[in-house]
Amino acid sequence: MSDIAQLEQDVIAAVGAAGDEPALEAVRVSALGKSGSVSALLKTLGSMTPDERKAMGPAINGLKDKVGAAIAARKEALAAAALDARLKSETVDVTLPVREAPAERGRVHPISQVIDELTAIFADMGFAVAEGPDIETDDYNFTKLNFPEGHPAREMHDTFYFNPKPDGSRLLLRTHTSPVQVRTMLTQQPPIRVIIPGRTYRSDSDQTHTPMFHQVEGLVIDKGSHLGHLKWILQEFCKAFFEVDNVNMRFRPSFFPFTEPSLEVDIQCKRDKGEIRFGEGEDWLEILGCGMVHPNVLKNCGLDPDEYQGFAWGMGIDRIAMLKYGMPDLRAFFEADLRWLSHYGFRPLDFPTLAGGLSS
């Protein structure tokens, strides 16, 4: 009996010392397995006399029950401890802020935003949006716009030409969005009121110029259009775009092959500590070019200049975006830096409207 008590003590101690379920399983096998110590005692019952079996049987079976109960209790305790450890390691801290949805994290590029702003402003004045291909013919890009042969703008140092065709003609990347004016006049009958935002290409690159940039042009063709209408449109545009109550503008004589007379427009501004504010101050800043459509352009597009006249204007979208939103370097517009876009970009669901504020 003393051997049974000692075995019970040893097995129970081994069960308590098991640190994980594999170690506990090893103790169970060593005690209750086919060759285990407790199982070995149970096998001796068959060779005992009835009196010995009557005395030893309850003791050996009691040992088996105690060992089994101890193993089950220890297994349950180890499982509970493992579950606690797993819960602690996989706990989600619900006090952390919720991650923003993609629609909240994403940002609209300033160029796209400004195009939307331009569209909202001019749509309110009754203008439609016209578009055309980036790859153009020399005829649409230069000839029909009254650029004479040998004009400097036709040279390769200003224009990206494709390889010549067998007939000697060459396609090019449009140097302005004016070819869309030509396409519009060739396919639509007056009255015409369109704006033309799009990409343009010139061989130039520095802090304020890039080989690819964005322009917006406007075109009005009618029987009674004149410079007074043009001045009013540009004033209303500048007030709406820069979100000021009043702007002073001055029109200076200039020269463009496709307009006559041609004018450059300056807007009154105040330069203060690197900032430019419009609608105040005593400085002036050139912002766009404009003029009455040249009679030769009207003729080239199948319109009678004695019956129709019109005006056009053009400006750089990238440049007016820089002026409005304080961006110092044009090249950053095209570098795809997410930090820059996160700083200067716009929330995707904040659509610009005249009623709600273009940039609010």
ZITAGI-V25250 format. One record per backbone hydrogen bond with DSSP energy under -1.0 kcal/mol. CO is the residue of the C=O (numbers start at 0). NH is the residue of the N-H. If there is no record, write none. Layout:
CO;NH
CO;NH
//
This chain:
0;4
1;5
2;6
3;7
4;8
5;9
6;10
7;11
8;12
9;13
10;14
11;15
12;16
19;23
20;24
21;25
22;26
23;27
24;28
25;29
26;30
27;31
28;32
29;36
30;37
30;38
32;35
35;39
36;40
37;41
38;42
41;44
44;47
48;52
49;53
50;54
51;55
52;56
55;59
56;60
57;61
58;62
59;63
60;64
61;65
62;66
63;67
64;68
65;69
66;70
67;71
68;72
69;73
70;74
71;75
72;76
73;77
74;78
75;79
76;80
77;81
78;82
79;83
80;84
81;85
82;86
83;87
84;88
85;89
91;93
92;95
100;103
100;104
101;105
107;345
108;112
109;113
110;114
111;115
112;116
113;117
114;118
115;119
116;120
117;121
118;122
119;123
121;126
122;125
127;194
133;173
135;171
136;140
137;141
137;142
138;143
141;146
142;145
147;150
150;153
151;154
154;157
154;158
157;202
159;172
164;167
168;164
170;161
171;135
173;200
176;179
177;180
177;181
178;182
179;183
180;184
181;185
182;186
183;187
191;220
192;127
193;218
194;129
195;216
197;214
199;212
201;203
206;329
208;205
210;201
212;199
213;316
214;197
215;314
216;195
217;312
218;193
219;310
220;191
221;308
225;229
226;230
227;231
228;232
229;233
230;234
231;235
232;236
233;237
234;238
235;239
236;240
237;241
238;243
247;267
249;265
251;263
255;258
257;293
260;291
261;253
262;289
263;251
264;286
264;287
265;249
266;284
267;278
268;282
269;276
271;274
274;271
276;269
282;268
284;266
287;264
288;313
289;262
290;311
291;259
293;297
294;298
295;299
296;300
297;302
298;301
303;306
303;307
308;221
309;292
310;219
311;290
312;217
313;288
314;215
315;319
316;320
317;321
318;322
319;323
320;324
321;325
321;326
329;332
330;333
336;340
337;341
338;342
339;343
340;344
345;107
346;349
348;350
352;356
//
